[in-house]
Every structure is written in structure tokens, then in C-alpha cells.
Amino acid sequence: MVIGLIPPHEERRLFQRLVKYYKKLYPKERFGAGEKVLDHKAIGGVEYTFPGEESEATAAERMRAIREAIKFGYDTPVIILQKGKRMILLDGHRRLRVAWERKMKWRALVVPTGARKKFAIEKMVMGKVRDLW
């Protein structure tokens, strides 16, 4: 494992914590837990959220590390909130960008909900992956 990249078991722990967090934060809503493989077209339709403060140089370095690690089997899934047909990225911003640029399929841990309520994360959507890159 390349230093600085999140391993699959840690991403799964984060996923479980996020599902619990959403259930606690929105107790009247239903949230599930699942997994799917996103093809290039599906990745393009994912709504990319603000990844937090990071310089472009740091982001570029992390994406270089991901590209290199893929050669050795790195495939930690991303985490997505699926609200109806919408897919909103919660975690794995750099992994998803690399998968998009390489036209690769990528696994996603999915938190599905049928909620109509607007979630705070929706305010952080920058656009769809296909429109941003």
C-alpha cells in the first residue's frame, strides 16, 4: 500500500460511520447500505462535492500516487449518497477523478435513501464529474 492512500478496510469503517451518522442526523429518513460498480458513464454523472481545503499541487500529488497504486491493484471504493437517481460523492474525490480520466470502472459504497429532504452535503455540489473534468 502506498503511504497516504486509504486502504479498503478503513474506507469501509468510514462508510459504516457515515451510514450511522446519517441515520442519527435524520432519524425520520431511511438509509440503506450497498455496493455497486460504476462504469465511466455513471462516474460522469456523479455529483462532485467540495473536497475540502487542498492545494492543486497536493491534489495532483495524491492523484499521481493513486495512478501508480492502481498498477498494483489499488481499488479502495468511493462513498456515494444515492438520493433517488442522484449520486452525490461523499468520499474518494481523487480516486473518482483518476477513474474518470482513465475511463475505468470503480467500486462505490452506496448510502441509498428515498428522502425528499435537502441534505447539507447538497450545498457543496460543484457539478457533475463529466462537466468538471
Secondary structure, 3 states (H helix, E strand, C coil): CCCCCCCHHHHHHHHHHHHHHHHHHCCCCCECCEEEEECHHHHHHCEEECCCCCCHHHHHHHHHHHHHHHCCCCCCCEEEEEECCEEEEEECHHHHHHHHHCCCCEEEEEEEECCCCCCHHHHHEEEEHHHHC
